[in-house]
Amino acid sequence: MDRLCFRRAIHHYSAAINVDPTYIRAVRCRVDAFVAMREYRNALLDITRCIHMNPMDPSYYMVRGEILLKMGNLDMAAFCVRHSAAMNHGRRSAEGASPTQRALVLSFLGQFDEAIRVLAEEARFRPGKDILFLLGKTQMKAKRFADAAGSFQECLEILVRWLLV
């Protein structure tokens, strides 16, 4: 989409917010439009507004962390990711994040053993090139190079089978 489309979307979301300032969905959509326009300061203000309206939704903290990371504020981004992970802790997979998302957050937080456990369990039940590749990358970060080579080998075998079909 071009900038004009995003500008129009922001205008329409702003009009909806003016009609009902508690319409959190419009605020959240405007965040996405601001991010697409690379207006991170406005996006940060709006996602903070979403957090104030619904502080129990961990996805808002993750989005806030992503925006802060794009703005270059690594400390605050890490805090938001940790806070979101703490909010998700104890939730079942259906209620919270997917196993891949949980593993990415755990890897970001430096908890490689737990991330590898989550990914290995996911790869055991649903082996796929994406899961195995992510498992290999996480194992490399944890300096388990032999295990990573095995994961990458399984990933390559799946890709070769896919190419031969």
C-alpha positions in Angstrom: 0.0 0.0 0.0 1.1 3.5 -0.6 1.5 6.3 2.0 -1.8 7.9 0.9 -3.8 4.8 1.8 -2.2 4.6 5.2 -2.8 8.4 5.7 -6.5 7.9 4.8 -6.7 4.9 7.2 -5.3 7.0 10.0 -7.8 9.7 9.2 -10.7 7.2 9.4 -9.4 5.6 12.6 -9.0 9.0 14.1 -12.6 9.9 13.2 -13.8 6.7 14.8 -11.8 7.4 17.9 -13.2 11.0 18.1 -16.7 9.5 18.1 -15.9 6.9 20.7 -12.6 7.4 22.5 -12.9 4.0 24.2 -13.1 2.1 20.9 -9.9 0.2 21.5 -10.0 -1.7 18.1 -9.7 1.6 16.2 -6.8 2.7 18.4 -5.0 -0.6 17.8 -5.6 -0.4 14.0 -4.3 3.1 14.0 -1.1 1.8 15.7 -0.6 -0.6 12.8 -1.1 2.2 10.3 1.4 4.4 12.2 4.0 1.6 12.2 3.5 1.1 8.5 4.1 4.8 8.0 7.2 4.5 10.3 5.7 7.1 12.7 6.8 5.2 15.7 6.3 8.0 18.2 2.6 8.3 17.4 2.3 4.5 17.4 3.9 4.3 20.8 1.5 6.9 22.2 -1.5 4.9 20.8 -0.3 1.5 22.0 0.3 3.0 25.4 -3.3 4.2 25.3 -4.4 0.7 24.4 -2.5 -0.6 27.5 -4.2 2.0 29.7 -7.6 0.9 28.4 -6.9 -2.9 28.7 -3.8 -3.5 30.9 -4.5 -7.3 31.1 -3.8 -8.0 27.4 -0.2 -9.2 26.9 -0.3 -8.7 23.1 -0.3 -4.9 23.6 2.9 -5.2 25.6 4.5 -7.2 22.8 3.6 -4.6 20.2 4.9 -1.9 22.5 8.1 -3.8 22.8 8.4 -4.1 19.0 7.8 -0.4 18.5 10.4 0.5 21.2 12.9 -1.9 19.5 12.3 -0.1 16.2 12.9 3.2 18.0 16.2 1.9 19.4 15.2 1.7 23.0 16.4 -1.8 23.8 16.0 -1.7 27.6 12.4 -0.7 27.5 11.7 -3.1 24.7 13.2 -6.0 26.7 11.1 -4.9 29.7 7.9 -5.0 27.7 8.7 -8.5 26.3 9.5 -9.8 29.8 6.3 -8.3 31.2 4.3 -9.9 28.4 6.0 -13.2 29.0 5.2 -13.0 32.7 1.6 -12.3 31.9 1.5 -15.3 29.5 3.2 -17.6 32.0 0.9 -20.3 33.2 -1.6 -19.8 30.3 -2.5 -22.7 28.1 -1.4 -22.6 24.5 -4.9 -22.0 23.3 -5.3 -19.0 25.5 -1.9 -17.4 25.1 0.7 -17.4 22.4 1.5 -20.2 20.0 4.5 -22.5 20.8 6.6 -20.7 18.2 5.8 -17.3 19.7 6.6 -18.6 23.2 9.9 -20.0 22.0 10.8 -16.7 20.3 10.1 -14.8 23.5 12.1 -17.2 25.6 15.0 -17.1 23.2 14.9 -13.3 23.3 15.0 -13.4 27.1 18.0 -15.7 26.9 16.2 -18.8 28.3 17.5 -21.1 25.5 16.9 -24.4 27.3 13.2 -23.7 27.8 12.9 -22.3 24.2 14.6 -25.5 22.8 12.2 -27.7 24.9 9.1 -25.9 23.5 10.4 -26.1 19.9 11.5 -29.7 20.2 8.1 -30.7 21.5 6.4 -28.8 18.7 8.7 -30.4 16.1 7.9 -33.8 17.6 4.2 -33.4 17.0 4.2 -31.2 13.9 7.6 -31.5 12.1 8.0 -28.8 9.5 10.8 -26.9 7.9 10.0 -23.7 9.8 9.9 -25.3 13.2 13.1 -27.3 12.6 14.9 -24.3 11.2 13.9 -22.2 14.2 15.0 -25.0 16.5 18.4 -25.2 14.8 18.9 -21.4 15.2 17.9 -21.5 18.8 20.3 -24.4 19.4 23.1 -22.5 17.8 22.4 -19.5 20.1 22.6 -21.9 23.0 26.0 -23.2 21.6 24.6 -26.7 21.0 26.1 -27.0 17.5 25.8 -30.8 17.1 22.1 -30.6 17.9 21.7 -27.7 15.6 23.3 -29.6 12.8 20.9 -32.4 13.3 17.9 -30.0 13.2 19.2 -28.4 10.0 19.7 -31.8 8.5 16.1 -32.8 9.2 15.0 -29.4 7.7 17.0 -30.1 4.6 15.5 -33.6 4.3 12.0 -32.1 4.4 12.9 -29.5 1.8 14.5 -32.2 -0.5 11.3 -34.3 -0.2 9.2 -31.3 -1.1 11.4 -30.5 -4.1 11.2 -34.0 -5.4 7.4 -34.2 -5.3 
